Every structure is written in C-alpha cells, then in structure tokens.
Amino acid sequence: QSSKMGAGESRFPLQEGFVKLVEAEVSPDDPIWPSLWIHKQNVFSEVQPMHVRDLKALRPNNLALLLKMVAAKIKTYSASSFEPTDENMQQLLNCLRLLTRILPFLFEHDGTDWMSQAFWAEQQPTEQSASPADVRPLAIQLLDAIMSVMFLPGFTVYGKGQQGFWEPGIGGANAQATNGMYDLSRTEAVKCFLISFSETLFRTPDEYKRLDNKWLAYTTSVQDHEFAHRLFCSLINVAFAYDPVGWGVPYAGLMYSNSREHLVDLSLQTLLVLLDYEPRTATGERQCEARAEAGASEQHGSGPESGEGEAQMSSPNIFMQCLQDLKNPKDFHFLFQGFVRLLNNPHKANSTMLPSSIKQISCFQELLILFWKLVDKNKHFLAYILKTFDINSVVVPMLYFMYEGRKDPSKIGLIHICTFILLLLSGERNFCVALNAPFTTRLPVDLPNFHGNHADLLFIAIYKLMTDGPDKLESLYDCFLTIMSNVSPYIKSFCMTSAMRLLNLFEHFSKAKVLCANEHNHRYVVFFLEIFNNIIQYQYEGNPNIIYQIIQRRAAFEQLAKLGGDIVAEVEGDIDPDDAPVAATASSAAPAPGPAPAPASAPGGASASAGAGAGAGAGA
C-alpha cells in the first residue's frame, strides 16, 4: 500500500529513495543513493518499519548494498581530512541515523538465515574493491565505520592537535572540556554503536545461552588497544563530569533542554553492555563457566584436557581489562566523587522545599551496576575508597533506593544490585567501622524518628524490606541477614529503634509456624543468634538497648529451647485441633529434647562461613 501513491501525493526524498529500493534492483552507481543522506528530514519519522521489513523480504540485495554504501560513506569522511561544514555534518549524522533506524528491524527473526549470510559472510570482491577491507564481512565494515567516527576531529573531538578524549577525567586529565559543543554528534554515534549490539534482545532464552553475540565479540576483542582505552575513558568521563544541578538555580532544568543528559544515559548503557560481555568458548559456554570447569578438571588431575579447553577460549574483553587496570588514585578520586554527586541526586531532588526545583537524573541504576563492577573487579578501587573516603555517602542513597523500591515491583532488580553491593562491602572491616558515623541526613521516606548511626539506618531499612516488601524479596533474606551478621561485631551502639526491630524480626522467625513452614527457614534463626553473639561478645558495653531487648524478649529464646516434640505438637495442634490431645500425648511420651538442636547444627556451620569474615576480623 505504501508503494502505490496517487498523483496528488508528494514524497520526501528519503521516502522516495526507500520506495525505489523496494520496487526494483538498484546498482551501486544509481543516483538514488545520495538522496538517502543528503536531506534535512527526520529519519525516524520518514523511514517507517514497513519500509525496512519490505526491503528485507523483497529486495535483500538492495538492503545489503544500502548498508555497504552507508558504511563506505562514513569511512570516506573518517579516512580523509574531515571538514566540519554544516553539509558534511548533516550527511554524516544522517548516515548514523539510518543505521540506527534500520538495524533493529534486521535483527528480528524471520525463520531464514539471512542475518548470518548478509552480515558475517565474506563479501564478493568487485571491480571497485581494491582494498582487502572491502571483502570483509559486512558487520565488521559497519562496526569499523561507527568506531571511526568516535574520535573524528571536528565531529566528536577537537582538531588533530588536541588530546583525543571527549572530556577531562580518567586517562585524559589534560583533555579540553567541550561544553556541549559535540554532544549531538557523540549522542548519534553512541546510539548507533549501542543499537548494533542489540541482537541479543531478539533471541529466545535458549538462543541466548547457545549463540554468541558476534557484534560484541568483535568489538570487545579489537586489537587497537589505544582506541578501546580512549573509548572506555571517554564514556566514563562524559558521565561522571555531568552535573545535573549546575549553578543551583531552582527550576533551571525546566527552562532549557540539556543535551548532555541523554548522552550520559547512552554512554553508561553502552559502557555496561561492553563490560558485561563475556567471551564464549567454541561450545557456546560463557568463558567464566569454562574457566570454572577447567579449574575443576585440573583439581581432578585432567591437565591436558583443561589446557585444550583454555586454548579454545575467545579473546578476553578488552574493556574489562581497562576497568581492571585502573590504579591511579586521581582516577579513583574522580570516579568516587562522581558516584557521590550523581547517586545522591534523586533523594536530594525530592527533599527540597520547592517541588521539582532540582533536576533529577534517571541513570542511577546504571551507575549502581557500574559501581558494583568496579568494587567487584578492581580491588585497588575498593581498598582506596574504603581507606580514603566516607563510604556512607554512597550507602545512604543505596538504602534510599531499596527503601523506596519496595513499593514498586519494577524496581526489584534495583534492590538486588544494592543488596549485592552491600553484601560485598560488608565483608570489609573498614566499611563496617565506617557505619558507626552518626546519621544526620534527611531522606524523603517514611523512616521512623531515630537518633543513631548509619548501622541503625541499615538495620531499619532491612527490617522494612523483610516485613513490608514484596514476596519476590524472600530470595534475598539470606543476603540481608548475612549483611547484618557481618557488620554486627563492629557496631559500637545501636539505638532503641533499630534494636526493637531486630528483636521483632527474631521473634517472628523463631515462631514454630514460621520455622516449620519451610525446610530452610531455620537458617534465619541461626543468623539472628550469630548477630546477638557478635554484639554481646565484641560490643557489649556500648549496646544496652540490644541487651535490654534480648532480656525483654526472653520468652522467644526460651521457646527455642523446646525445639523437638513440643513444637511439632504445637504446630500439629494449630493445623488440626482434633489431633491436639494425641499430639500432646505423643510429645509427653517422646524422649527429652536434649539432642534436639542437632538439626540446626548443619545450617549453623553453613551460615558461620557467611559471617566468618566479620568474626575473624573482630577477633583480630
């Protein structure tokens, strides 16, 4: 229907070009090609999904030729001296927008093998292909074309004499700030780069496990280490140099549009996609799984087999290497200050007297994932920030996200990543000691009125998540209690509010109904007993509130001493009242519950290993 148009209808040049590509085969020297990038039309409104799908189904040769022509046009600008005129800038931007618009529809599954044949088969040499690069797979030509404009002088960076980083920061402290001059060009380049990695989104879970993302595999194994380093640093610098508040003028974000915010979001998303990719083995397994299996086979004495498996592994992720190689204290300072400024923005924006007067960022989840990768993969960064900075400045926003996220089912993943970060940090002594700092920040949440330290805030937040959170958080209970157990030996004093909530949780999970409701619930009681033992053994003098609450709830502890026949009788009595006398008789005839704690000894050993780091550190 879109191909047949009446005499009174008009076509934009871009639409006309796509209609002609669908109607008939087009040669490389056809005059229709320049009309696809020499225009000032909106590519996303003019190129409709039906145009791309029809072109893929009816004229796949024209579609492949279109992609080659766009890649060649981009390479033409990057291979020669680029003149940043309005015409050249517009044409280059249109080429990137064309790729961004077309690629997602090509990744859709149509039951054919067109994708692998079109993108990853070697191209047939032509009379014009004098360079060996012209016969490389089309996907590689497209990726190289996109990467060539990332640091194109006059388009995304200053002239050739300037340092090739987008913004000052890590790796490029002497780079010149651009003040938004190249934000539009960088946004289009990064967006096109990110779209090229989106093939995974169109796969089924089974295909995701079995098939590799070749676009990411090629990009993360590039031999140009200098390019990877510059791109890694530039993506980080753009994000962490961003200040959403600016001069602090109220409602300034509503008076003008900020192109930098969109670039920051795209930069963080692209960086995380690059860092998250794990090369696969020839069998399709992720490299980390293959390494684990290789290590296990070595322990069992099968050395040659493990060596063969190691040789088959793909190249390592060069962007993850860049993250692990960060060791400069100035870089760590820049990163941590950026995390503090951006992660604290959401709760500060909601705490002002003037509603919506401070611009609020939306990329805090990406920032938390990046923070998780840094503390998990770069131990130098973790040790430096714990020794040098106030770690509570990032703990408070994480607890705020968790406290608020319990109300929104879509933020379960946000709660998970915050929990994993806190679990990793809780194994560090410096982190646990830092929680003793007084908590004075005012958060825009329904916190109880208390005067205490950051550990009190941590325990109150966990209490709220376990008592007023969705059922999906039940899988995190072990993590919550492990965090509490790990920090408990180092906290000098708990306020009455957190002490009451801690004992309320213990009373709930030590009830017979809760203990017998699930075969794993007894582990929670073991965690609570470890917390109490740690506080009494290491911080007895400073915790009268905990001691008072333990004494006041002594009935709950006495009930634990009845583990065995009495509790079984009680539970059976609650379930079926008619059997209560029989259950009572059976319990009275049963042996004394002396050896009853034996079933809890195994979980006790397991949970002790989870909190062993805290206990050992406190003993030291």
N, C-alpha and C positions, 0 to 999 in steps of 0.2 A: 504494500500500500504506500509506503514511503517513497518508492521508486517512481510511481506514476503521479505526476503533478499536472494540474490544469494550466491553461495558457495564462490565466491571470495571476498565478502564483509565482513568487520570486524565490530564488535560492541564494543563500550566502555562499561565498567562495568555498568555505570549508565544507559545508554540506554538499555542495556540488561535486567537490573532489571525492568525497566518500561514496556518493551515488554512482559516479562514474567507475570507481573501483569495484563496486558490486555488480555493475551491469556488464562489464567486458574486461578481458585481459588487457593489462596495460604494460607497456615496455618501459625500461629504465630511463629512456630519453624522452618520455612523454611530457608535454608542457604542464600537465596537471599537477606534478609533484610540488613545484614552488608554491602553488596556492594553498598547500596544507600547512605551511609555516609562515608565509608572507601575508599576514592579516592581523587584525586587531579584534577578532571575535573572541568570545568566551568559549574555550574549547569544551568545557564540561557541560555547557548548555546546548552547544551546536552538535556535538558528537553524541548521539543517542545510543543506548545499549543495543538497540536493534541493528544499528549500522555495523557495529563491531561483530555481533553474532552472525549477521547475514554474510559479512565479509569472510568470516572464519568458515562458515558452512559452504558457501557458494564459490568463493574465489580465494582459497588458501594461498595460492601462489602470489596473488596481489598483496595479501596480508604480509607474507614473509618479505616480499620486496619492499613494502612500506616500512617495515621495521629496519631493514638494511639501509634504506635511504635516510631514515631519521638518524640512525647511528652514524652513518657516513657524514651527514651534515654537522652533527655535534663534533665529530672528530676533526672536521675541517677547521672549525673555529679554534679548537684546542691545539692543533698541530702548528698553526701559524700565529703570527702576532695578532692578538685579538684587539680590535679597535672598539672600545665601549661606546659606540654611537647608539642612538635610540633605535635605529633599524636593526642593527646587529643584536642588541639586547633583546628586542621583541622576538626576533626569529629564534634565537637560542631558547628563550623562555617557552615559546610555542612548541618547540621540539620536545622539551622536557615534559610539558603538559600533555602532549599527545601520548607519550609513553605512559605517563601516569594514568591517563584515561583508558588506554587500550589494554594494558597488561592484566588487570584483574579479570576481565572477561575471557582472556585467553587461558587463564588458569582453571576455568570452570571445566568440569569433567563432562565429556560428551560421548564417552564409550569408544573413542578412537585413540590411536597412538600418535595423533598429530603433534602433540606437545614435544615429545622426545625427538620426533623426526625433524620438526621445524627448528627447535632451539638447540639441540645438542648433537645433531649430526653434522659432520664436516660439510662445509659449503662447496659446491661445484665451482672450480675456477672458471673465470670468464676472461674475455679479451681485456677488460678494464682492470682485472685483479692482478696487478703487477706485484703487490706485496703479499708475503705469506700470511699476513694477518687477515687478509680478506677471505681466506678459506677456513678460518677458524669457526667453531660453532657460533650460531647467531647470538645465543645467550651471552657468550663471553664478549662478543663485539659490543653488545648493548651495555653490559656492566663496565667494560673499559671506557666506553663513551661517557657514561654517567660519572665514573670516577675521575675522568679527565677534566671535568668542569668544576670539581670540588674546590680546586685551588687555582682556578684560571684567573690570571691577573686582569684586573679591570672588570671582572664579573662577580667573583666571590671574595677576592682579596685585593689588596693594593698592588701597585706595579711590581715588576720583577725584582726591583731593588729592595723591596720590603720583605720582612720575615713572613713565611707562608703559613701563619696561624690566623685563625679567624678573630680571636680575642686574646688579650693577655691572661695569663694564668699558669697552669702547669705546662711545662715544656716550652713555653713561649712567653717568658716574663717580659721580653723586650718588644713583643708584638704591639702594634698600634691599635687602639680602640677605634672601631668604625662608626660608633654612634648610630647604628641602624642603616648605614648607607647601603649595605649589601644584603639586608635582611630578606628582601623579596627574592633575590636570586638564590640565596642559600636555602630559603624555605622550599622553593621549587626543586632544587637539586636534591635536598634531603628527602623530600616527599617522594620523588621518583625513585630514589635509592631504596627507601623503605618498602614501596609498593613492589619492587622487583623481588623481595624476599617473601611475599605473601602467599606463595603457592601452598604452603602448609595449611593455611586456613581452609582450603578447598578439598582437603583429604579427609577420609574417614579415619577413626582411631586406629584401625588395623593397618591402613596405609601409612599412617604417621609412624608407627613402630617399625614398619618393614622398609619404607622408602626413605632415602636421604633427600634433603633439600640441596640440590646441586648449585643453586644460586648462592646460597650461604656458604656451601663448601668451597666454592671458588673464591669468594670474597675473603673469607677468613684464612685462606691459605696463600694469599698473594705473596709473591717473592719480594715485592717492593716494601721493605720494612719501613723506609722513611715515610712513604705515603700512609701506611697504617698508623704510624706514630703520630703524624700530623693530624689525621682524621680523628683519632682517638682523643687527642688533646683538644682539638677544636670543638668537638661535640661537647666535651665536659666544660670547657671554658665558656662557651656560649650560655650553657645552662646555669653555671654557678656564678657568672658575672651578672646575672639578671637580678634586678632589684624591683619587685612589684610596687613598693611603696614610693620610691623616688624621693622627691623633696618632702614628702609627708603632707602634701596639700589635700585636705579632705575632698572626696569625690573627684579627684583628678582623673582617675581611671574611666570615669563616665563621660568626660569632656572630649577625649580624643582616643582613637584606636591605637593600640600598641602592637606593631607587627612582630616585636621581639617575643611576645608570649607564645605565639603559635610556633615560632622557630624553636623555642626552648622545649615545648612539648614534643615536637618531632625529633629533635636532637636526642632527648632522653630515650624515647621509644626506639629509635634506630640503634643507639648505643647498647641498649639492653638486648635487642634482638641479636646483635653481633656477639655480645658477651655470652649469651645463653646458648649459643650453638655449640654442640658437642660433636666432633667428627665421629663418623661411624666406621666400623670395620667392614671388611668385604662381605660379611654375612648380614650386614644391616644393623648390628647391635651398636649401641652407643659406646663410645670409647671408654667411659668410666666403668661401664659394666664389664667390658672386655678386660680392662686392667685388673679389676677385682677377680675375675675368673683366672686370669693369668697368674696373679699372685697366689691364689688358692692352689693352682696346679703345681706351682713351684714348691709350695709347702709340702705337697704330697709326692714330690720327687720327680715330676714330669717336666724337667727343664727344657729339653729340645722342643716339645710341643708349645710351651709358653713362648719360646723365642720366635717360633714361626708366627704365632698369633700377633706378637708385638710388631713383627715386620710388616704385617698386612694392614696395620692401622693407618688411618688417614693422617695428613699433616696436622699438627696442633693448631689451635685457634690463636692466631697472631694477636688479636685484640685482647684476649685474656692474658697473654704474655705481657702486653703493655700494662695491664692493670696490676699484674703481679710484680712487675719491675719497678713500680713506683717506690722510691726510697727517700726522696728529698724532703726534709722537714718543711720547707717552704710550700711544697706541693700539698702536704698533709694539712698545713695550716689553711691554705686556700680552700681545700675541699671541706674541711670541717666547718669553717665559718660559713661556707655556702649552705651546707646542710642545716646549720642552726638558723640562718636567716630564712630559708625557704620553708622548712618544716614547721617553724613556729608561726608562719604567716596565717594559716587557717584559723587557729584559735584566737590570735590577736585581731584578725579581721572581724570576728564575731563577738569580741569583748569591748568594742568601742561604744561610747555614748551616742555617737551618730550612726545609725544603722547603714551598713553598706558603704561607709565612707572610705574604707581601705580596700583596695583591690585584692581579691583572693585568688590564689593560684589553684589550678586543678591537677597539677602533676605530682602531688605528694606521694601517690602510690608508686610511681616510677622512681622517685627519689629514695623511698624506703627500700625498694628492691636493689637499687644501686648501692645503698649503704650496706645492705646485707651481703652483697657480693664482695664489697671492699673488706669488711671485717672478717669474712669467711676465707677469702682467698689471699689477702695481703696482711700477714701477721705483723709486719712493720707498722702499717697504718693503725691496726688495733692497739698495739703496745704504745704507740706515740700519743694517740688521743686519750687513752686512759691515764697516761702519765702527765700529760701537759694541759689538757682542757677539762672543763666541767662537763662530764658526760651527762649530767642531769638535764642539760639544755637540749638534748635530743630524746631523753627518756620521757620528759613531760609531754611533748607532742605525740609520741607513740602511745602513751597511756590515754591521752585525749582521743586519738583516733579509735582505740579499742573501746573506750567507754561509750563514745557516740556511735560507733559502728555496730554495736549490738542491736540497735533499733532498726537497722537496715539490712535485710537479707542479702542484698547485693554487695555488701562490704565484708562478707565472711572471709574472703581472700585477704583483705587488708588486715583483719585481726590475726590471721595466720602468720603473715610475714612479720608483723610486730611481735608476735609471740616467739617466733623463731629467733629474731634478733635478741630479744631479752633473754631467751634461754642460753644463747651463745655467750652473751655478756655476763650472765650470772655465774659462769664458770671462772671469771677473772676476779681476783681478790681486790684490785683497785676499784673495780666497778661496785662491788658490794660495799666497800668502805665509803665510797662517794655518796651512797644512798643515805648516809647519816646527815647530810646537809639539810638545813631547815627548808621546808616547802612554804613559799610565800606567794607563788603565782596564783592569780585568779583565773580560773578556767570557766568558760561559758557552759557548764554542765551542772547537773543536779547532784553535786557532791555533798555529802554531809559536812556540817561545820566542824572542823577539827584543827588543832594546832599541833603539828608534828613535823616529821621529816619526809623525804621522798620515798622511803620504805613504807611509811604509812599510806601514802598515795598508791603505791604499787599493790599493797595488800587489799586496800579498799576497792581498787579497780578490778582486781581478780575476783574478789567476793561478788561484786556486781555482775561480772560476766558469768559466774557459775550459778548464781541464783536468779538472775533476771535476763539471761541471754538465751538465744535460740538453741534448740536441741542439737543443731549441727555443731555447736561448740563442744559437745561432750567428748569428741575425739582429742580435744586439747587439754582436758583436765589433768592428764599426766604431766604435760608441759607446765601448766600453771603451778601445780604443786611442787614440781621439781625446781622451778624458779624460786618459789618461796623457801624451799628447803636449802637451796644453795646460798641464799643471801642471809638466812636467819642467824648463822654464827657471828656475823659481823655487825648486826644492828644493835646499837647501844641502848636504844629505848624506843618502845612502841607506845603510841598514845592509846587512851582508853577506847576510842572509836575503832581503831584497827584491831585492838585486842579482842573486843567483843565480837567483831565479825569473824575473826579467825576461829574463836571457840564456837560460834554459831555454825560455821562450816563443819567443824569437828563433830558437834552434836548431831548434825544432820546425817553425815556419812557413817557415823558409828551406830545408828539405829539398826535394829535387827532386820527390818523390812528392806532397808537400803543395802545392807551387807549381803543379804540373800537374794536380792533382785537380779544380780548379775555375778557371774563367776569371777569377774575381775575387780569388783568394787572394793574388796578388802585391801587392795593396794593403796587406795586413797587414805585409809586409816593409818597405814604404815607411814605414809608421807607425813601426816599430821604428827604422829608420835616422834618422828625424826626432827620435825620443826621444834616441838616442845623440848626435846632433849638437847638440841643445839642451843636454844635460848637459855635453858637452865644451866647447862654446862659452861658456856662461854660468856654469857651476858646476864647473869643472874641479878647482880646488884642494880643494874640500870633498868630492869623491866618489872617493876612491881605490878603494873597493870596486867601483864600476862599472868604472873603468878596469882594475882587475885582472881582473875577469871578462871584459871585452872581449878583453884580451890572451890570457887562458887559452883563450878560445873562438875564437882567430884562424882555426882551420880552417873554421869556419862562414862567416866573412867571405871567406875565400879561395875557398870553394865558390861564393859568389855571383858571383865574377869569371868563372866558367865558364858563365854564362848563355848558352845558344845550343845548338850542336850536341852538345857533350859531355853536357849534362843530358838532351837528348832521347834520346841514345844510351843513357844510363844508365837512364832510365825505360823505354824500349822493351826494354832488356835484362832489367829486372825483370819486365816483363809476359810476354815470350816469350823464354826462354833460347836457343831455336834460332836466333833472329834476332840474337843479340848480336854475332857476328863481322861480319855485314852492317852492323849499326848502327855498329859501331866503324869499319869501313872508310869508311862514308859520312861519319862525323864527321871522320875524318882527311883526307878529300878535300874537306871543306867549307872555305869561307874562314875566316880567323882571326876569332875572335869579338870583333873590335874594336867594331863598331857594335851589338853585341848588346843593350846596355842601352836601346836606343831604345824597345822596347815598354813599358818601365817608366816612361818619362818622362811619359806622359799621366796615369797614376794618381798619379804623384808630384805633378803640378800640382794634381790634384783634392784630394788629402789635405793638401797645403800650405794650401789655403784653409780646411780644417777647423781646422788649428792655427795659422792666421795670426794670430789674436788673441793667442795666447801669445807667438809670436815677436816680433810688433811691440811688445807690452808690455815684453818683456825688453829689446829694443833701446832702447826709450825709457828 
